[in-house]
């Protein structure tokens, strides 16, 4: 069974949107791709299991 993607909406100022769009353009991605990739990076990095030294 194929799951339907969920939608996320955000309210931005024109300046915030322009900044994100510029970053997306420079990275060669769509605005949606850029925001999703970047939004996933922080929690993955912050909450990733860490290896403890023994």
N, CA, C and O atoms as a GROMACS GRO file, in nm:
protein
  216
    1UNK      N    1   0.084  -0.118   0.000
    1UNK     CA    2   0.000   0.000   0.000
    1UNK      C    3   0.089   0.125   0.000
    1UNK      O    4   0.181   0.136   0.081
    2UNK      N    5   0.062   0.216  -0.088
    2UNK     CA    6   0.140   0.340  -0.098
    2UNK      C    7   0.079   0.443  -0.004
    2UNK      O    8  -0.041   0.469  -0.006
    3UNK      N    9   0.167   0.502   0.078
    3UNK     CA   10   0.121   0.605   0.171
    3UNK      C   11   0.123   0.741   0.104
    3UNK      O   12   0.219   0.775   0.034
    4UNK      N   13   0.020   0.818   0.125
    4UNK     CA   14   0.011   0.953   0.071
    4UNK      C   15   0.101   1.045   0.154
    4UNK      O   16   0.095   1.042   0.277
    5UNK      N   17   0.184   1.125   0.088
    5UNK     CA   18   0.269   1.218   0.164
    5UNK      C   19   0.183   1.316   0.245
    5UNK      O   20   0.073   1.352   0.206
    6UNK      N   21   0.237   1.356   0.357
    6UNK     CA   22   0.167   1.454   0.439
    6UNK      C   23   0.213   1.594   0.404
    6UNK      O   24   0.320   1.613   0.346
    7UNK      N   25   0.133   1.691   0.437
    7UNK     CA   26   0.161   1.831   0.404
    7UNK      C   27   0.200   1.906   0.530
    7UNK      O   28   0.146   1.882   0.638
    8UNK      N   29   0.296   1.996   0.516
    8UNK     CA   30   0.338   2.085   0.623
    8UNK      C   31   0.334   2.226   0.568
    8UNK      O   32   0.387   2.253   0.460
    9UNK      N   33   0.271   2.315   0.640
    9UNK     CA   34   0.264   2.455   0.596
    9UNK      C   35   0.335   2.543   0.697
    9UNK      O   36   0.339   2.513   0.816
   10UNK      N   37   0.390   2.652   0.649
   10UNK     CA   38   0.458   2.747   0.737
   10UNK      C   39   0.430   2.888   0.687
   10UNK      O   40   0.423   2.911   0.566
   11UNK      N   41   0.415   2.978   0.777
   11UNK     CA   42   0.398   3.119   0.742
   11UNK      C   43   0.534   3.188   0.754
   11UNK      O   44   0.598   3.182   0.859
   12UNK      N   45   0.575   3.252   0.646
   12UNK     CA   46   0.704   3.318   0.641
   12UNK      C   47   0.687   3.463   0.603
   12UNK      O   48   0.590   3.501   0.537
   13UNK      N   49   0.782   3.544   0.644
   13UNK     CA   50   0.785   3.680   0.593
   13UNK      C   51   0.839   3.673   0.451
   13UNK      O   52   0.903   3.574   0.415
   14UNK      N   53   0.815   3.774   0.371
   14UNK     CA   54   0.873   3.774   0.236
   14UNK      C   55   1.026   3.762   0.239
   14UNK      O   56   1.086   3.699   0.152
   15UNK      N   57   1.089   3.822   0.340
   15UNK     CA   58   1.235   3.815   0.353
   15UNK      C   59   1.281   3.673   0.383
   15UNK      O   60   1.381   3.627   0.327
   16UNK      N   61   1.210   3.604   0.471
   16UNK     CA   62   1.246   3.466   0.503
   16UNK      C   63   1.232   3.375   0.380
   16UNK      O   64   1.318   3.292   0.353
   17UNK      N   65   1.121   3.392   0.308
   17UNK     CA   66   1.100   3.310   0.189
   17UNK      C   67   1.207   3.338   0.084
   17UNK      O   68   1.259   3.246   0.022
   18UNK      N   69   1.240   3.464   0.065
   18UNK     CA   70   1.343   3.500  -0.032
   18UNK      C   71   1.478   3.440   0.005
   18UNK      O   72   1.551   3.392  -0.082
   19UNK      N   73   1.511   3.443   0.133
   19UNK     CA   74   1.637   3.385   0.179
   19UNK      C   75   1.641   3.235   0.152
   19UNK      O   76   1.740   3.183   0.100
   20UNK      N   77   1.534   3.165   0.188
   20UNK     CA   78   1.528   3.021   0.164
   20UNK      C   79   1.528   2.988   0.014
   20UNK      O   80   1.592   2.892  -0.028
   21UNK      N   81   1.457   3.069  -0.065
   21UNK     CA   82   1.454   3.045  -0.208
   21UNK      C   83   1.592   3.065  -0.270
   21UNK      O   84   1.634   2.988  -0.357
   22UNK      N   85   1.661   3.167  -0.225
   22UNK     CA   86   1.797   3.193  -0.276
   22UNK      C   87   1.890   3.076  -0.241
   22UNK      O   88   1.967   3.030  -0.326
   23UNK      N   89   1.882   3.029  -0.120
   23UNK     CA   90   1.964   2.915  -0.078
   23UNK      C   91   1.929   2.791  -0.160
   23UNK      O   92   2.018   2.716  -0.201
   24UNK      N   93   1.801   2.769  -0.183
   24UNK     CA   94   1.758   2.654  -0.264
   24UNK      C   95   1.811   2.667  -0.406
   24UNK      O   96   1.862   2.570  -0.463
   25UNK      N   97   1.800   2.786  -0.464
   25UNK     CA   98   1.850   2.809  -0.600
   25UNK      C   99   2.000   2.781  -0.608
   25UNK      O  100   2.046   2.716  -0.701
   26UNK      N  101   2.074   2.830  -0.511
   26UNK     CA  102   2.220   2.810  -0.511
   26UNK      C  103   2.259   2.664  -0.493
   26UNK      O  104   2.365   2.622  -0.539
   27UNK      N  105   2.173   2.587  -0.427
   27UNK     CA  106   2.202   2.445  -0.407
   27UNK      C  107   2.149   2.358  -0.520
   27UNK      O  108   2.172   2.237  -0.522
   28UNK      N  109   2.077   2.419  -0.615
   28UNK     CA  110   2.024   2.344  -0.727
   28UNK      C  111   1.902   2.259  -0.692
   28UNK      O  112   1.874   2.159  -0.758
   29UNK      N  113   1.832   2.299  -0.588
   29UNK     CA  114   1.714   2.224  -0.544
   29UNK      C  115   1.590   2.314  -0.548
   29UNK      O  116   1.600   2.436  -0.555
   30UNK      N  117   1.474   2.250  -0.544
   30UNK     CA  118   1.352   2.328  -0.532
   30UNK      C  119   1.344   2.378  -0.388
   30UNK      O  120   1.416   2.330  -0.301
   31UNK      N  121   1.259   2.475  -0.365
   31UNK     CA  122   1.242   2.528  -0.230
   31UNK      C  123   1.195   2.416  -0.136
   31UNK      O  124   1.246   2.404  -0.025
   32UNK      N  125   1.101   2.336  -0.181
   32UNK     CA  126   1.050   2.226  -0.098
   32UNK      C  127   1.161   2.127  -0.064
   32UNK      O  128   1.177   2.088   0.052
   33UNK      N  129   1.238   2.085  -0.164
   33UNK     CA  130   1.348   1.991  -0.140
   33UNK      C  131   1.447   2.049  -0.040
   33UNK      O  132   1.488   1.981   0.055
   34UNK      N  133   1.484   2.173  -0.061
   34UNK     CA  134   1.581   2.237   0.026
   34UNK      C  135   1.532   2.242   0.171
   34UNK      O  136   1.606   2.206   0.263
   35UNK      N  137   1.409   2.286   0.190
   35UNK     CA  138   1.356   2.300   0.326
   35UNK      C  139   1.346   2.163   0.394
   35UNK      O  140   1.380   2.150   0.511
   36UNK      N  141   1.299   2.062   0.322
   36UNK     CA  142   1.286   1.928   0.382
   36UNK      C  143   1.422   1.873   0.420
   36UNK      O  144   1.439   1.821   0.530
   37UNK      N  145   1.519   1.883   0.330
   37UNK     CA  146   1.653   1.831   0.359
   37UNK      C  147   1.713   1.901   0.480
   37UNK      O  148   1.764   1.836   0.572
   38UNK      N  149   1.706   2.032   0.481
   38UNK     CA  150   1.765   2.108   0.592
   38UNK      C  151   1.689   2.086   0.722
   38UNK      O  152   1.751   2.080   0.829
   39UNK      N  153   1.559   2.075   0.715
   39UNK     CA  154   1.480   2.054   0.836
   39UNK      C  155   1.507   1.917   0.898
   39UNK      O  156   1.494   1.901   1.020
   40UNK      N  157   1.545   1.820   0.818
   40UNK     CA  158   1.576   1.687   0.870
   40UNK      C  159   1.716   1.679   0.930
   40UNK      O  160   1.741   1.596   1.018
   41UNK      N  161   1.807   1.763   0.886
   41UNK     CA  162   1.946   1.753   0.929
   41UNK      C  163   1.966   1.780   1.077
   41UNK      O  164   2.037   1.705   1.144
   42UNK      N  165   1.906   1.883   1.131
   42UNK     CA  166   1.928   1.918   1.272
   42UNK      C  167   1.881   1.808   1.366
   42UNK      O  168   1.959   1.765   1.451
   43UNK      N  169   1.757   1.761   1.356
   43UNK     CA  170   1.718   1.656   1.450
   43UNK      C  171   1.797   1.527   1.432
   43UNK      O  172   1.825   1.457   1.530
   44UNK      N  173   1.834   1.494   1.309
   44UNK     CA  174   1.916   1.374   1.287
   44UNK      C  175   2.051   1.389   1.355
   44UNK      O  176   2.101   1.295   1.417
   45UNK      N  177   2.110   1.508   1.344
   45UNK     CA  178   2.240   1.533   1.405
   45UNK      C  179   2.228   1.543   1.557
   45UNK      O  180   2.308   1.487   1.631
   46UNK      N  181   2.128   1.615   1.600
   46UNK     CA  182   2.114   1.642   1.743
   46UNK      C  183   2.073   1.518   1.823
   46UNK      O  184   2.117   1.500   1.936
   47UNK      N  185   1.988   1.435   1.765
   47UNK     CA  186   1.935   1.321   1.839
   47UNK      C  187   1.991   1.188   1.792
   47UNK      O  188   1.939   1.082   1.829
   48UNK      N  189   2.096   1.193   1.712
   48UNK     CA  190   2.159   1.069   1.666
   48UNK      C  191   2.228   0.999   1.782
   48UNK      O  192   2.285   1.063   1.871
   49UNK      N  193   2.221   0.866   1.781
   49UNK     CA  194   2.292   0.794   1.888
   49UNK      C  195   2.441   0.825   1.881
   49UNK      O  196   2.499   0.834   1.773
   50UNK      N  197   2.502   0.841   1.995
   50UNK     CA  198   2.645   0.869   1.998
   50UNK      C  199   2.720   0.748   2.048
   50UNK      O  200   2.669   0.671   2.129
   51UNK      N  201   2.840   0.732   1.999
   51UNK     CA  202   2.926   0.624   2.045
   51UNK      C  203   3.002   0.673   2.167
   51UNK      O  204   3.069   0.776   2.162
   52UNK      N  205   2.990   0.601   2.274
   52UNK     CA  206   3.064   0.643   2.394
   52UNK      C  207   3.197   0.571   2.398
   52UNK      O  208   3.207   0.453   2.365
   53UNK      N  209   3.297   0.642   2.439
   53UNK     CA  210   3.430   0.584   2.449
   53UNK      C  211   3.440   0.503   2.576
   53UNK      O  212   3.398   0.548   2.683
   54UNK      N  213   3.495   0.384   2.565
   54UNK     CA  214   3.509   0.299   2.685
   54UNK      C  215   3.652   0.300   2.734
   54UNK      O  216   3.682   0.234   2.834
   0.00000   0.00000   0.00000
